[in-house]
Each structure stands twice: as structure tokens, then as C-alpha cells.
Amino acid sequence: MSIATDDFKIVKECLLSNYEYVYKLLNKTYPKSFGAREIRDWPLFIDFRDTKFYSDFVEKYKEDFQVFEIDKENITS
């Protein structure tokens, strides 16, 4: 078994700040490797989230990245 799986490749490229390749790998393996929640929240992707690649990725999979807000004033008991 090789440790050169897509998951490890993504982690490595994130650590090397090679975000174009991270974007390419995520598009190839999403959501099997990392899901929207991990990409949106994990510290590993913090710098990736500051790139255009992340914006493009979220736009492509926007249904998975939707965030819903609850308006507390309109909740009925």
C-alpha cells in the first residue's frame, strides 16, 4: 500500500502552498478525500481559503458550501 494517496498529496501541497495543485486535486477527488466541512473549517486549508482557487472551488460546489443563518426574531415556539 502506498502512502501517496490523494489525501496525503493534498495535505503535502497545502503545506507547500501549491494551491493551484491543491485545487486540481480537490476537483479530482471531492468529496471523497475532503468534504466541504473540512475544506471550510480545518486549519490545514486556512491559506488555501485566502486564494482565488478556493473561491472558484466554492462556486463550483456552492450547494455544499451553503451556510444557513437562523433569524432568532422570527422563531415561533
Secondary structure, DSSP 8 states (H G I E B T S, - for coil): --S--HHHHHHHHHHTT-HHHHHHHHHHHTTTSS-HHHHHH-GGGTTGGGSHHHHHHHHHTHHHH------GGG---
